[in-house]
Amino acid sequence: MAIWQGAITLSAVFGGPFAASILETMGGIANLPSWKWFLLIEGAISIFVGVASYWFLPNWTNNTPWLTLEETEMAQYRIVKSAGGIDEMQGDYTLFQGAKLAAKDPFTWLFAALHFFLIVGQAYKEFLPSILHTFGESKLTTYLLQSPCYFLGYLATLGVGWSSGRFKEFTYHTAVPLVLSIVGVAMMISTENIGVRYTGICFLIMGTASGLNMQVSWETTVIPSPRHKKAAVIAIANICKSIPVAFQIVDRTDHPSMYTVSSTSHWFSPYFFLRNQEPLYRLAGGLLLVGCGASILSVLAVRWRVNRLNKVLDSQNDVENEQRRERGQADKSQAWRFPI
């Protein structure tokens, strides 16, 4: 999951140099400004990869053509084991019934809130060139400065994801990186020292990238089945962070991010990155702090519900063991629990 989700951050590592090469060299070709070439090229590549992926990405492990029989059986075993022995394909549910089950589950809305606030905490993404330009570097250097930050974010995503899987823990692996992001924002908006601010940007990206990966992993683990419900939970969480979506072009003719195209879930974020707030962007920093802080509160809310449900499972297990003792049978070990 970390490798898959981390690809979003990894793409930004190459996005800076890619944008720099196009924006610096392709202006005026075919009478088009460089930013239009940037959108056309990135859009064409995305469409090609998206269409091609349709033919290569399987729906389920049991119909994956490029897995051996042994790999297929192992993949199916791991899925069932992570769900406590519950087959995610159980029940003959329609898509509508799956969506209805998801809408009734409080986990759906808790994870939707967590996803929304995590995206608010990532509101910097469209304006990172603007922030870095306040360092006083050239346009080319400004774009190149993005890559190390995102590369550290990618490494953090992999590291936190591996650690979470190793220790089977989600709460602290989601919340602690967000605390790091809060520290990073504080560093960004509290001083004009370039080294401190750049380090703060790295902390911000590392925390929010790791937190978003953990959120996706957690929501797909805490709701093991049926598969239609799990799919609906993921969809609802993404829809909630995408309402409403705004498409806005901000003209900054004297700025390295000359044309910023913002299609973001938090449509209000562009109004926090004001030119009169440079170089510290404290108003935007406040928005990022709210996003990260609310994300941590959402994590704690999920943990609270998980604890409640696990107590119910423990109580049921105790009753069953009491009955087994009365029959002279050994206690039954604790079955599957909601991951915390």
N, C-alpha and C positions, 0 to 999 in steps of 0.2 A: 504493500500500500504506500509506503514512504517513497519507494522508487517511482511509482506511478504519479502520486500527488506532487512529489518533488520535481517532476518534469516541468511543472508550471514555473517554478522558480529557476530551474536550470535554463529554460528558454530565455529568461531575462538576462542571463549571463552573456548570451550571444546576441541578445536583442540590441544592447547598447552599441557594440562595434558595427553590427549590421545596419542600424539606423544611421550611425555616423557616416558610414561609407556611402549610403544612398543620399542622405540629406546634404552631404558635402560635395557630391560629384554629379548628381543627376538633375539638378535644377535647370530648367529650360529645355530639356530634351522633349521633342514633340510638343513644345509650347506648354508643358505642364510643370508646375512647381514641384520641388523635390518631395514635399510632404505627400502629394498625391501619388507619386511614384512609390513612395514607401507603403502607402495603404494598398495600392494595386498589387504590388509584389507580395506583400504579406498575405493579403486576401486570397490571391490566386494559389499560393502554396497551401494555405489552410484549407481551401475548398478541395484541392487535389488530394491532400492527405485524408481529409474527412470522408470523401467519396471512396477512396481506395480502402480505407479501414473497414468499410461496410463488408467487404468480401473476405477480410482476414480475421476479424474479431469474432470469436464464437459467442453464443449465448450462454452455454453451460459447459461444465467440464466433461460431461459424458459425450459431447459431440464436437470436441476439439480435434481437428484432423492432424495437427502437428504434435500431439502428445502420444507417447507410447501407451500401451495398455496398462503397464505398471504405473506410469505417471498419472494416468487418468484415475486409476483406483486410489492412489495416494491422495490426489487432489480432492476427490469426493470424500475420502475418509477424514481429511483435515476439516472440511466444511462441516460435516456432521459432528465431529468431535468438538469443534469450537462452539457449536450450538447445543452442547449437552446431550448429544444423541438424537436430537430432533431433526428430522429431515425437512429441509426448507421447502421441499416440493409437496409437503403434505397438504391435504385439503384441495378440493376442486374449486378454487376461487377464480372469479372473473377479475378483470382489471378494476372495474368499478367497486367490487366488493373489497378488493385489496386497499383501494384508496379510502373507502369508508372505514375500514379497520384502522388505518393509519390516522385518519382524522380524529378518531375517538381515543387514541393513545396519547396521554400527556407527554410522553417522550418525544413525539413528533414535534410538538410546539416548543419544547425546551431546546431541542437541537436546532429548530428553525431560528429561535432567538439567538442561540450561540453562534450559528453561522452568520446571521445578519450582523451581529456586533463584531465578529472577526473581520468581516469585509469592511466595516466602518473603520476598524483599526488598520486596514490596509489602504485607506483612502490616499495615502501618500504616493501610490504607485504611478498614477497618471501625472503627478507633479514632481517626481523625483528629479528630473532634469532641471526644473526651475529651482529646486532647493539647492542642488549641487552647483548651479551656476553662480550662486551667491558667494562661492569660494573665490570667485574672480578668475577662473580659468577660461580657456578658449572653448568654443562650441565642441570641437572634437574631443578635447580632454574631458569635458563635462559628461559626454556620452560614455566615454571609456571608464570613467570613475564609477559607473553603476555596476560594472561586472564583478569586481571583488565583493561588493556588498551582497549581491545575489548569490554568488558562489558560496559565501559563508552561510547564507540562508539555506542553500541546498544541502550543505554538509550537516547543518544543524537538524534539518528535517530527517535526514538519514539516521543520524545519531540518536535523536530522540525517539524516532520510530523503532529502531532496533532495541533500545533500552526498554521501551514500553512492552514490546513483544517478549523480551527476555524476562521481565519481572511481572508481566501480566497486570499492568496498572495503567490507568488512564487519567485519573484526576490530577495528580501532581505533574504528570508528563504533559498535560495541557495547560495547567495554570502557571507553573513555574516559568516556562518560556514567555508567557504573557507578562509576568513580572519583569523579566529582562527587557521586554519591549517598552514597558512603562519607564524603566530606568533610561533606556535609550532616548525616548521622547524628552525626558527631563534634561538630558545632556544636550539635545538638539536645540532646545528653546531657551536655555539658561545662559549660554555664553556664545561669543562670536569666535572663540578659538576654533580654528579649522579642524585640528586633530581631534578635539573632544567631540565636535559636531559629527565628524565623519564616523568616529567610533560609535556614537549614538545611533546613527543611521544603520550601521551594521547590526547593532543590538536589536533595533526595531524590526528589521527584516527577518533576522534569525528567529525572533520570538513569534511573530505573527505567522510566518510560513510553517513553523513547527506546530503551532496551535491549530491551524487549519487542517493540517494532515491528521492530527490526532482526533479532531472533531469528526471527520469523515470515517475514520477507522472505528471510533467509539459507537457512532450511531448505527453502523452496519453490524456491530457485534452485540449490542444490547438488545436488538430486535432480530432474533435469529430466523424466525419464520412467521408466516408463510412468505414465499418469495415475492408475491405480489404486494404484500404489505411493506416489506423491506424496500422494494423499488419505489413505492409511493412515498415512504418517509424521506428518502433521498431527494425525490422530485419536489416534495413540498418544501423541504429545507432550502433548496435552491431557488424555488419560485419566490419564497418569502424574502430572500435577500436580493431579489431582482425586481421588486415592486417598489416604486415605479422605476422604469429604466428611462434614462434621458440620453439623448444624443445631442451633444453640445460641442461647438467649435469655438475655441477661445483664441482670438487673434492676438499674438504677441510678436509683432514684427521685428522687435529689437531683442528678441530673447532666443536662447538656444532651443527651447521647445516652442518654435515659432507658431505651430498650429497644434494645439492639444485636442485630440479627439477623445471625448470622455463618454463612454457608454457604461455607466456604473450603477450598481444597485442603490447606493446612497447618493441620489441625485443632488442632494444638497451640498455635498462635499466641495464642489468647485467654488462655492461662495465663501469658503473658509480660507482658501489659499489666495488671499488678496495681495496685490502688488504693494500696497502700502504697509504690508506686514513684513516685507523683506528686511533683513536677511533671516530673522529668526522664526517667522511664521508662527507666532505664539497662538493666534486664534486657531489655526489648523492643528497645532500641537494639542490644544485643549480638546479638539474633536477626537484626535487619536487616543488621548488619555481616556476619554469617555468610552470609546469603542473597546479598548483593552480592559478597562475596569469592569464594564458591563459583561464582557466575555467571561471574566473570572467569576463574576456573580452567577452567570448562567451555568458555568461548570459546577459550582457548588450546589446549584439547584438540581442539576442532574444527579450529582452524588447523593443528595438528600433523598431523592426518589429511589435511587438504586438501593440505598440502605434500607428503606422502608420495605421494598419488595423482597429483599434478601431476608429480612426478619420474618416475613410471612413464610418464606420457604423453610427457614430454620424451625419455625413453630410447627409447620406441617411435618417436617422430618422428625422432630421430637415426639410428636403424637404417634407417628408410624413406628418409631423405635420402641415406644412404651408398649404398643400392641404386640410387637415382635417379642419383647421380653416376657410378656404374659404367656406367650405361646412357647417360650423356651428357646427362641431363636436369637442369633447374634444381631447386634445393632447394624443397621444399614448405614453405610458411609454417606456423607453429604453429597447430594447430587449436584447438578449444574447450578451455578449462581450467576446473577447478573454481574457483569464485569464492572469493577469500580475503579 
